[in-house]
C-alpha cells in the first residue's frame, strides 16, 4: 500500500506514543530474548500454527546449540499490545511475528526492524522459496523487511453441514441468499452466525468483504492511500448498512459482543451446532483439528467463499485475509541474535519438514508446486480448496487492521464495534474514520 508523507512521518511517533501509553497502564511484555540477552528469541501467537513453530524451533535448537531461539506464545490481542510496547521501548524479541502492511511500515519508519534485502538476494534458495505475491507483503519501498513463516490464510465462510441439513437449506452464494436463510435457521433454534465480537477484529471480516463485493478493491486502495473522505465512499456506506441489516435481523448469535475469538468461543458455537455459520480465517481449521477432530472426521464442516452482492463491482473470487504471517528481525538485537535469527530464516523456515508439518496441521504454506503434496495429505479437500482460492483470487486483500497504520487500525476496530452494536450509524462511522486519514 502506498503511504503519504504525513503517514510516514507519524508512524514512528505512533509506536513511541503507544508504547508510552501502554507502559503507563502497567502493561509489559515477556522479557526472554530481549535485545542484549544471551539467546535469540521469537514471539508469536497461540493456536493455529503454534505447534509447527514449536516443532521447528525444537529441531533447530537441537542441531544448532550455539544459535538457539527461545519462543514465547501469546493470544492475538495480548500479543498485539505487548509487542508494540516492547518494540517501542527497544526491547522486542529477535524475531518479530507480524502481518506486513501498515504496522510493518511503522516499524520500518521507526528503525525497529532490520533490512534483510542483501541477505535475501545473496541466498537464491531463500529468494525463490515463496510465491511472489506472498513475498511482496514483506517488502516496503523495494526492500525486504519480513519473510513468510506460515500458511496462506484467506477468510472463508465456514458452515455446519448437519445444521443446514436439519434446517432444509443450502449454503448461501449471495448476500440476499444469506438474508433469506436467517429466519429459517432461527426457527430451527440455531444462531445463523457465530461472531467473536468481544475481540472486535472478527467484525472487520464482514466490512472487508462487503466493501470489496460492492465496490471492488479500489475502494480500500483509496482509503490506504489516505484520500480525503475516502471512508465516505458509497460502497462503505452500503456495506455498513448491510451489516446493520444483519444485526437487525438477528443474524448474529445473542451476546456476540461478549464472545472472544481468541479463546475459540466463536468456533465452538459452530462445531457444537449452536451456530450455523462462521466467517473466519483459515487458521481455524488447524485449531479445529485439535479442538474437535471428530467433527472433521464426520464430514460436518463445510466451507464456501464469501457470498456475492448482486450488482456489486467486486469480483466474487476476491479474497480477504492474511497472505501469510511473517518474521522480521529486530534492529535492536545483538549481533549474535541477528545471526541466529537470519540463519534460522535461511535454513529452518519452509524446509521440507516445515512444509510437511504445516500441511499435516491443515494449513497451506505459500510455496510453489504443492499440488502433488496436497493430494497425499490427511485433508486434501480443504488444503486444495485453500490453495486454489489463494492462487485464483484476482485480488488478495491484506486484513485492514494490518494494512493501515496503528492509529487508523485502532480507530477502525473501535468504530466497527460501535457499528455492530448500533451505537453509531453508517454515516457516523464514515465521519469518524475520515478524521483518521493521514494519521
Helices and strands as residue ranges (DSSP letters): H 5-24, E 40-45, H 50-63, E 69-74, H 76-88, E 95-98, H 101-109, H 117-121, H 124-127, H 132-135, G 136-138, E 139-140, E 143-144, E 147-148, E 151-160, H 161-167, H 175-187, E 191-194, G 197-199, H 201-215, H 218-224, G 230-232, H 234-248, G 256-258, H 265-271, E 275-281, H 283-291, H 293-297, E 301-304, E 319-322, E 326-329, H 335-347, H 352-360, E 364-365, H 371-375, H 380-392, E 396-398, H 400-403, H 406-420, H 426-434
